[in-house]
Amino acid sequence: MSRKCDLTGKKPMVGHKVSHSNIKTKRRYLPNLVNVTVHSDAMGQSYSARVTASALRTIDKRGGLDGFLAKAKDEELSPKMLKVKRDIAKKAAAASA
């Protein structure tokens, strides 16, 4: 399982651990991933996802998974969440027509 957020695409970053004597050692900064179940109001269904804690706060801010996916870029989403986004868009298009 990759250490990548399903919604934001955040991945591990590389940097230096710097000691008191200024010796630099390579290290990895891992994203704060959490296994959660997010609910889509439009689909009336829940989806399990591996999401960063910051993405969870953004989901709450934008009014749920549907609002988050509406603004999310397709390149950042995992294939599973991209399919959910397309399904929500289809359902919205069918409801408005």
NORTALIN-V294641 format. One line per field, one symbol per residue. ss: DSSP state (2 for helix, 1 for strand, 0 for the rest). phi: phi as a letter, one per 40 degrees, with the letter a starting at -180 (. if undefined). psi: psi as a letter, one per 40 degrees, with the letter a starting at -180 (. if undefined). Layout:
# NORTALIN-V294641
ss = ???
phi = ???
psi = ???
This chain:
# NORTALIN-V294641
ss = 0000000000001111110000011111100011111111000011111111222222222000222222200000002222222222222222220
phi = .ccbccbbgcbcbbabcbcccgcbbcabbccccbcbbbbbcccgabbcabbcccccccdcccghccccccccccccccdcccccccccccccccccc
psi = highhddeehiiiiaihhidefhhhiihhiigihhihihhdddfiihiihiidddddddddefiddddddeiidddiidddddddddddddddddd.
